[in-house]
């Protein structure tokens, strides 16, 4: 079994320093809902500035890096003893590198271990599954938001809350009211209905691994999530408890079976600094989670096979022309395009561009990718180096390779070009698990920006950050053979 310690260190670093795009986008949307000149606007502006600075400097978003909570999904035959040791070693190394603050305190002596290792610290949950690869989810949960979590027993006469979903609604709103700004609002609520006292809190925290905006598959819970989200924001508590339109960024519920005599309702409150990350690993394959760090990119070499998971954007000719002419070569961002610019900055920072004009289908109001093979990349050579530099793009996917200017940009700014298999449109479309949004539909379906969530998207590194291009190598070799064949 391979030593994955350094991969776990990178997972911790990324979680602690790089806020996930779904969380950042939710904060930006919240910022746009607040009234100008209010404390809420000032708080959210500061938060967004801090997020950007932490990402650039690779420093913790918040000084309280919290309890590291790992969920490890492993194939049959893997050793949990070995995995536990590697994760604990990685946490100690990440603490030494100052990605984590030492937070493990002996409850009896009051002594801090100094390396984030202690009795059940970090928290590691192992689950064997039927897949052939390892997946590790990490959540960093700080003390301030942990302290405002709450557990209720229904019925609760104080709120006329019965053992039903309306009773659930009432006590969740009470938890938000009681938290005020002490949990670093705007927060995210993970809620578990039922279970016992222990399983309820565990399940409520597990909801916090869901992407923001992802609704429960149970219709009655999905409707309740929306209602509580709307009503919690009507409370007017606002960012940091200073008043405003955004008190929570999302509400995520699930339900457990319970004893007849018990009806517990468990609320885990997560602060705006919703730090989480995922690592996947297959033997012989490098698994990358978007956003991707420069350290991960610099470790890649031509010929490496990678598997991508996370959120990426498609962008072809019209999209590249738009980005360069509207935002990069212009002296200032047009006011009418400011919101789009901020979205692209958030989506592409550490992100991936896919040269693709998909075939899509709309079903029940939701877009689905039907076919999604790569387009020829060289057409974007005139734009790509500037896009990589300006938006901090870490990977470009396409077919056929790109030219010397893009290769230089990959060297200078830490990026790679990834080859997807041309024509394998149906196979690649299966890696697209969700269409999150579409920008600039007026460009037409093939040319619009499609914001997609992918899992295990396959590709090969053919241009790396060290100046090597497999396309150039093949061209040079085939040219030599050609000259020999024609007698040159």
C-alpha positions in Angstrom: 0.0 0.0 0.0 1.5 3.3 -1.1 2.4 6.0 1.5 -0.2 8.7 1.0 1.0 10.9 3.8 2.1 13.8 1.6 -1.2 13.6 -0.3 -3.0 14.0 3.0 -0.8 17.0 4.0 -1.9 18.6 0.7 -5.5 17.9 1.4 -5.2 19.6 4.8 -3.4 22.6 3.3 -5.9 23.0 0.6 -8.9 22.8 3.0 -7.3 25.3 5.4 -6.3 27.9 2.9 -8.6 27.7 -0.1 -12.3 28.2 0.4 -14.4 26.0 -1.9 -15.9 27.8 -4.9 -19.5 27.0 -4.0 -19.0 28.7 -0.6 -17.2 31.7 -2.1 -19.9 32.1 -4.7 -22.6 32.0 -2.1 -20.8 34.8 -0.1 -20.5 36.9 -3.3 -24.2 36.4 -4.0 -24.9 37.4 -0.4 -22.8 40.5 -0.8 -24.9 41.6 -3.8 -28.0 41.2 -1.7 -26.9 43.6 1.0 -27.6 47.3 1.0 -24.7 49.6 0.1 -22.9 51.3 3.0 -24.1 48.9 5.7 -22.0 46.9 8.2 -23.2 43.8 6.4 -21.6 45.0 3.2 -18.4 45.9 5.0 -18.2 42.5 6.7 -18.7 40.6 3.5 -16.2 42.7 1.6 -13.6 42.0 4.3 -14.4 38.2 4.2 -14.0 38.1 0.4 -10.7 40.0 0.6 -9.5 37.6 3.3 -10.4 34.6 1.2 -8.5 35.8 -1.8 -5.4 36.7 0.3 -5.4 33.3 2.1 -5.5 31.5 -1.2 -2.7 33.5 -2.7 -0.5 33.3 0.3 -1.4 29.7 1.2 -2.2 30.7 4.7 -5.2 29.7 6.9 -8.4 31.4 6.1 -9.2 31.5 9.9 -6.8 31.2 12.8 -9.1 28.6 14.4 -8.5 25.7 12.1 -10.8 23.7 14.3 -11.2 19.9 14.6 -10.1 18.0 11.5 -12.9 15.6 10.7 -12.0 12.9 8.1 -14.4 10.6 6.4 -12.4 7.8 4.7 -14.1 5.6 2.1 -11.8 2.7 1.2 -11.9 -0.4 -1.0 -11.9 -3.9 0.4 -8.4 -5.0 1.4 -7.0 -1.7 2.5 -5.6 -1.3 6.0 -7.4 1.2 8.2 -4.5 0.9 10.7 -2.1 2.1 8.0 -4.5 4.8 6.8 -5.1 6.1 10.3 -1.3 6.4 10.9 -0.7 8.2 7.6 -3.6 10.7 8.3 -2.3 11.4 11.8 1.2 11.8 10.6 -0.1 14.2 7.9 -2.0 16.3 10.5 1.2 16.6 12.6 3.2 17.7 9.5 0.5 20.2 8.5 0.6 21.6 12.0 4.3 22.0 11.8 4.0 23.8 8.5 1.4 26.2 10.1 -1.5 25.1 7.9 -3.2 24.1 11.2 -3.2 25.7 14.6 -2.4 23.3 17.5 -5.9 22.7 18.8 -5.8 19.3 20.7 -6.2 19.9 24.4 -6.2 17.2 27.1 -9.5 17.6 28.9 -8.1 16.4 32.2 -4.8 18.3 32.3 -5.5 21.2 30.1 -2.3 20.7 28.1 -2.2 21.3 24.4 -0.4 18.4 22.6 1.1 20.9 20.2 0.7 18.8 17.1 -3.1 18.3 16.8 -2.8 14.7 17.9 -4.8 13.3 20.9 -7.5 10.9 21.9 -9.8 10.7 18.9 -8.2 13.9 17.6 -8.3 14.3 14.7 -11.7 12.7 14.2 -11.5 9.9 11.6 -14.5 7.9 10.3 -13.8 4.8 8.2 -16.3 3.3 5.8 -15.5 0.4 3.5 -17.3 0.7 0.1 -17.7 -1.2 -3.1 -15.7 1.2 -5.3 -12.1 0.5 -6.4 -10.6 3.7 -5.2 -10.0 5.6 -2.0 -11.9 8.8 -1.2 -11.1 11.0 1.8 -13.4 14.0 2.7 -12.1 16.5 5.2 -14.0 19.2 7.2 -12.3 21.7 9.4 -14.8 22.8 12.1 -13.9 25.7 14.3 -14.7 26.1 18.0 -16.8 29.2 17.7 -19.4 27.6 15.4 -19.2 24.3 17.2 -20.2 26.1 20.4 -23.5 27.4 18.9 -24.6 24.0 17.8 -27.8 22.8 19.5 -29.9 19.7 20.2 -33.6 19.7 21.0 -36.1 17.2 22.3 -39.5 17.3 20.6 -42.1 18.2 21.6 -40.8 21.5 22.9 -43.6 23.5 24.7 -41.5 26.7 24.6 -42.1 27.0 20.9 -45.3 24.9 20.5 -43.1 22.6 18.5 -44.5 19.1 18.0 -43.0 15.9 16.6 -43.4 16.9 13.0 -41.6 18.9 10.3 -43.2 22.2 11.5 -41.8 21.5 15.0 -38.4 20.9 13.3 -38.7 24.2 11.6 -39.4 26.1 14.8 -36.5 24.8 16.8 -34.0 25.2 13.9 -35.0 28.8 13.7 -34.5 29.1 17.5 -31.0 27.7 17.1 -30.2 30.4 14.5 -31.7 33.1 16.8 -29.7 31.9 19.7 -26.5 31.8 17.7 -26.8 35.4 16.6 -23.3 36.3 15.3 -21.3 34.1 17.8 -20.8 31.4 15.2 -19.4 33.8 12.6 -22.5 34.3 10.5 -23.5 33.9 7.8 -23.5 30.2 8.6 -24.4 26.9 7.1 -26.8 24.6 9.0 -26.4 20.9 9.0 -29.5 19.4 10.6 -30.4 15.8 11.5 -33.9 14.7 12.5 -34.1 11.7 14.7 -31.5 9.2 15.8 -30.1 9.3 19.3 -28.0 12.1 20.8 -24.8 10.8 19.4 -25.9 9.6 15.9 -27.9 12.8 15.5 -24.9 15.1 15.9 -22.8 12.9 13.6 -25.4 12.9 10.8 -25.9 16.7 11.2 -22.2 17.2 10.6 -22.2 14.9 7.6 -24.7 17.3 5.9 -21.9 19.9 5.8 -20.0 17.8 3.2 -22.8 18.5 0.7 -22.2 21.3 -1.9 -24.2 24.4 -1.1 -27.4 24.5 -2.9 -27.7 20.8 -3.2 -31.2 19.9 -2.0 -32.2 16.8 -0.2 -33.5 13.9 -2.4 -36.5 13.6 -0.1 -39.0 16.2 -1.4 -40.4 17.1 2.0 -37.0 17.8 3.3 -36.0 19.7 0.2 -39.0 22.0 0.7 -38.2 22.4 4.4 -34.6 23.3 3.6 -35.8 26.1 1.3 -38.3 27.4 3.9 -35.9 27.5 6.8 -33.3 29.2 4.6 -35.7 31.9 3.6 -37.1 32.4 7.2 -33.7 32.3 8.8 -32.6 35.2 6.6 -35.7 37.1 7.5 -34.5 37.3 11.1 -32.1 40.1 10.0 -29.2 38.9 12.2 -26.9 39.3 9.3 -23.1 38.8 8.8 -21.3 38.7 12.2 -24.6 39.5 13.9 -24.5 43.1 12.8 -27.7 43.1 10.9 -28.4 42.4 7.3 -30.2 40.3 4.7 -28.0 37.2 4.9 -27.9 35.2 8.2 -27.4 31.7 6.7 -25.8 30.6 3.4 -27.7 27.3 3.2 -29.7 24.7 5.2 -29.1 21.0 4.7 -31.3 18.4 6.4 -31.5 14.6 6.7 -33.5 12.2 8.8 -32.7 9.1 10.9 -34.9 6.4 12.4 -35.4 6.9 16.1 -36.7 5.2 19.2 -40.5 5.6 19.9 -39.8 7.5 23.1 -37.2 9.9 21.6 -37.4 12.6 19.0 -34.1 14.5 18.8 -33.3 17.4 16.5 -29.6 18.1 16.1 -28.2 21.3 14.6 -24.5 21.7 13.6 -23.7 25.3 12.8 -20.9 25.9 10.4 -19.3 29.4 10.1 -18.9 31.2 6.8 -15.3 29.8 6.6 -16.7 26.5 5.5 -13.4 24.7 4.9 -13.6 21.3 3.3 -11.8 19.3 0.7 -11.7 15.9 -1.0 -8.9 13.5 -2.0 -9.4 10.5 -4.3 -6.7 8.0 -5.2 -6.5 5.0 -7.6 -3.4 2.9 -8.1 -1.4 4.4 -10.9 -3.6 7.4 -11.3 -3.3 10.9 -9.9 -6.5 12.2 -8.5 -6.9 16.0 -8.4 -9.7 18.0 -6.8 -10.6 21.3 -8.2 -9.5 24.0 -7.3 -5.9 22.7 -7.8 -2.9 24.1 -6.0 0.3 25.1 -7.7 2.2 22.5 -5.7 0.0 19.8 -7.2 0.5 21.1 -10.7 4.3 21.4 -10.3 4.4 17.7 -9.3 2.9 16.6 -12.6 4.9 15.4 -15.5 4.1 14.8 -19.2 2.6 11.3 -19.5 0.9 11.3 -16.1 -2.7 10.1 -16.1 -5.0 12.2 -14.0 -8.6 12.0 -12.7 -10.3 15.3 -12.0 -13.2 16.0 -9.6 -14.8 19.3 -8.8 -16.2 22.3 -10.7 -14.8 23.4 -14.1 -15.9 25.7 -16.9 -16.2 25.0 -20.6 -14.9 27.8 -22.8 -14.3 27.9 -26.5 -13.6 30.7 -29.1 -16.3 33.2 -28.2 -15.8 32.7 -24.4 -12.0 33.3 -24.7 -12.4 36.3 -26.9 -14.9 37.7 -24.4 -12.6 37.2 -21.4 -9.6 38.7 -23.1 -11.2 41.7 -24.7 -13.7 42.6 -21.9 -11.5 42.0 -18.9 -7.8 41.6 -19.7 -6.9 43.9 -22.5 -9.4 46.6 -21.5 -8.4 49.3 -19.0 -11.3 48.5 -16.7 -14.1 46.1 -16.2 -17.3 47.4 -17.8 -19.8 48.1 -15.0 -22.4 45.9 -16.7 -20.0 43.0 -16.7 -18.7 43.4 -13.1 -20.8 40.5 -11.7 -19.8 38.2 -14.5 -16.2 39.1 -14.0 -16.4 38.2 -10.3 -18.0 34.9 -11.1 -15.4 34.0 -13.6 -12.6 35.0 -11.2 -14.0 32.8 -8.5 -14.7 29.8 -10.8 -11.3 29.9 -12.5 -9.0 30.7 -9.6 -7.1 27.5 -9.3 -9.6 26.1 -11.7 -9.9 24.3 -15.0 -11.0 25.4 -18.5 -12.4 22.7 -20.8 -12.3 23.3 -24.5 -15.7 21.8 -25.3 -18.8 22.6 -27.2 -21.3 20.1 -25.6 -24.5 18.6 -26.7 -27.0 19.4 -23.9 -30.6 18.6 -23.1 -33.0 20.3 -20.7 -35.1 17.9 -18.6 -37.6 19.2 -16.0 -35.9 22.5 -16.0 -32.4 21.1 -15.5 -29.6 20.9 -18.1 -27.8 17.6 -18.7 -24.7 16.9 -20.8 -25.4 14.3 -23.5 -22.1 14.5 -25.3 -19.0 16.4 -24.2 -15.8 15.6 -26.1 -13.0 18.1 -26.5 -12.5 20.6 -29.3 -9.2 21.4 -31.0 -7.3 23.7 -28.6 -4.9 25.5 -30.9 -7.5 28.0 -31.9 -7.3 29.5 -28.4 -3.5 29.9 -28.5 -3.9 33.7 -29.2 -5.9 34.0 -25.9 -4.9 31.2 -23.5 -1.6 32.6 -22.1 -3.4 35.8 -20.9 -6.3 33.8 -19.5 -4.0 31.5 -17.6 -2.1 34.4 -16.0 -5.1 36.7 -15.3 -7.5 34.2 -13.9 -4.9 31.8 -12.3 -6.1 28.9 -14.3 -4.3 25.7 -13.4 -5.3 23.3 -16.1 -6.6 23.5 -19.7 -8.3 20.4 -21.2 -8.7 19.9 -24.9 -7.3 18.0 -27.8 -4.3 18.4 -30.1 -2.1 20.5 -27.8 -1.3 24.1 -27.8 1.6 26.3 -28.9 4.8 27.8 -27.5 3.1 30.8 -25.8 0.8 28.6 -23.8 3.7 26.3 -22.9 5.6 29.3 -21.6 2.5 30.4 -19.5 2.3 27.0 -18.0 6.0 27.3 -16.9 5.6 30.8 -15.6 2.3 30.5 -13.7 2.2 26.8 -12.8 -0.4 25.3 -15.2 -0.7 22.2 -17.3 -2.4 21.2 -20.6 -4.4 18.0 -20.4 -5.4 15.9 -23.4 -8.9 14.4 -23.4 -9.7 11.7 -25.9 -11.3 13.2 -29.0 -14.6 11.6 -30.0 -15.2 10.0 -26.6 -18.0 12.4 -26.1 -20.4 10.0 -24.4 -17.8 8.6 -22.0 -16.7 12.0 -20.9 -20.3 13.2 -20.5 -20.8 10.5 -17.9 -18.1 12.2 -15.8 -20.3 15.3 -15.7 -22.5 14.7 -12.7 -24.2 18.1 -12.6 -24.7 21.3 -14.6 -24.5 24.1 -12.1 -25.0 27.1 -14.3 -24.5 28.5 -17.8 -23.1 32.0 -18.5 -23.5 33.9 -21.8 -26.1 31.7 -23.4 -26.4 34.4 -26.1 -23.1 33.0 -27.5 -25.0 29.8 -28.3 -24.9 26.4 -26.7 -21.4 25.4 -28.0 -19.8 28.7 -27.1 -21.4 29.5 -23.8 -19.6 29.0 -20.5 -21.0 25.8 -18.9 -20.3 25.5 -15.2 -20.2 21.8 -14.5 -19.4 19.5 -11.6 -17.3 16.5 -12.7 -16.2 13.3 -11.0 -13.3 11.2 -12.1 -12.8 13.1 -15.4 -10.0 11.2 -17.2 -7.1 13.0 -19.0 -3.4 12.8 -19.7 -0.8 15.5 -19.0 0.7 16.4 -22.4 2.2 19.9 -21.6 3.6 20.4 -18.1 4.8 23.3 -16.0 8.5 22.3 -16.6 8.6 23.3 -20.3 7.9 19.9 -21.9 5.3 19.2 -24.5 4.5 15.7 -25.6 2.9 17.2 -28.8 6.3 18.8 -29.7 8.1 15.5 -28.9 5.8 13.5 -31.2 6.0 16.2 -34.0 9.8 16.2 -33.9 10.0 12.4 -34.0 7.4 12.0 -36.8 9.2 14.8 -38.8 12.4 12.8 -38.7 10.7 9.7 -39.9 9.0 11.7 -42.6 12.3 13.1 -43.9 13.7 9.6 -44.0 10.7 8.2 -45.8 10.9 10.8 -48.6 14.6 10.7 -48.8 15.2 14.1 -47.3 
